[in-house]
Amino acid sequence: MAETLLGALVSLDGPGHYFHWHWINISYANLTVIALMVVTFAAALLVPFPGRRHKKETK
């Protein structure tokens, strides 16, 4: 039943949609995946790790 509902949401029966700019020709699905990977990579660089706060060391 779940496969039927999921199949009704997205029709894969037609041709793909492509982004064309000068010599770049990429499908919107691949462009979305690449954009999400870039956002995830940027978040991994900018978001601090939990528990890695530097505490002042007293002597």
C-alpha beads as a LAMMPS data file, in Angstrom:
LAMMPS data file: protein, C-alpha beads

59 atoms
58 bonds

1 atom types
1 bond types

-500.0 500.0 xlo xhi
-500.0 500.0 ylo yhi
-500.0 500.0 zlo zhi

Masses

1 110.0

Atoms # bond

1 1 1 0.000 0.000 0.000
2 1 1 2.839 2.424 0.850
3 1 1 4.511 1.829 -2.514
4 1 1 1.302 2.760 -4.306
5 1 1 0.990 6.021 -2.386
6 1 1 4.630 6.930 -2.930
7 1 1 4.342 6.150 -6.628
8 1 1 1.330 8.437 -6.893
9 1 1 3.291 11.397 -5.510
10 1 1 6.027 11.447 -8.133
11 1 1 5.440 10.607 -11.775
12 1 1 8.556 9.192 -13.424
13 1 1 6.817 8.583 -16.709
14 1 1 7.977 11.726 -18.522
15 1 1 11.345 13.068 -19.611
16 1 1 13.705 14.593 -17.086
17 1 1 14.000 18.310 -16.490
18 1 1 17.399 19.851 -17.052
19 1 1 19.166 23.050 -16.051
20 1 1 21.080 24.457 -19.014
21 1 1 23.548 27.323 -18.632
22 1 1 26.263 27.864 -21.263
23 1 1 28.026 24.474 -21.425
24 1 1 26.564 23.129 -18.146
25 1 1 23.706 20.690 -18.585
26 1 1 22.557 18.957 -15.370
27 1 1 19.267 17.507 -14.206
28 1 1 17.406 19.300 -11.433
29 1 1 17.466 16.140 -9.308
30 1 1 21.275 15.942 -9.446
31 1 1 21.558 19.694 -8.886
32 1 1 19.422 19.359 -5.743
33 1 1 21.582 16.523 -4.415
34 1 1 24.786 18.504 -5.044
35 1 1 23.335 21.593 -3.327
36 1 1 22.321 19.528 -0.277
37 1 1 25.814 18.002 -0.089
38 1 1 27.402 21.472 -0.179
39 1 1 25.068 22.704 2.577
40 1 1 25.852 19.627 4.692
41 1 1 29.594 20.118 4.193
42 1 1 29.366 23.799 5.160
43 1 1 27.332 22.932 8.252
44 1 1 29.922 20.313 9.251
45 1 1 32.631 22.961 9.065
46 1 1 30.723 25.669 10.931
47 1 1 28.719 23.813 13.599
48 1 1 30.862 23.041 16.654
49 1 1 31.145 19.509 17.960
50 1 1 29.226 18.903 21.185
51 1 1 31.420 18.614 24.262
52 1 1 34.481 20.145 22.633
53 1 1 34.428 23.467 24.466
54 1 1 37.776 24.690 25.666
55 1 1 37.847 25.153 29.398
56 1 1 40.297 27.492 31.047
57 1 1 43.000 25.459 32.668
58 1 1 43.993 26.713 36.093
59 1 1 47.439 26.003 37.456

Bonds

1 1 1 2
2 1 2 3
3 1 3 4
4 1 4 5
5 1 5 6
6 1 6 7
7 1 7 8
8 1 8 9
9 1 9 10
10 1 10 11
11 1 11 12
12 1 12 13
13 1 13 14
14 1 14 15
15 1 15 16
16 1 16 17
17 1 17 18
18 1 18 19
19 1 19 20
20 1 20 21
21 1 21 22
22 1 22 23
23 1 23 24
24 1 24 25
25 1 25 26
26 1 26 27
27 1 27 28
28 1 28 29
29 1 29 30
30 1 30 31
31 1 31 32
32 1 32 33
33 1 33 34
34 1 34 35
35 1 35 36
36 1 36 37
37 1 37 38
38 1 38 39
39 1 39 40
40 1 40 41
41 1 41 42
42 1 42 43
43 1 43 44
44 1 44 45
45 1 45 46
46 1 46 47
47 1 47 48
48 1 48 49
49 1 49 50
50 1 50 51
51 1 51 52
52 1 52 53
53 1 53 54
54 1 54 55
55 1 55 56
56 1 56 57
57 1 57 58
58 1 58 59
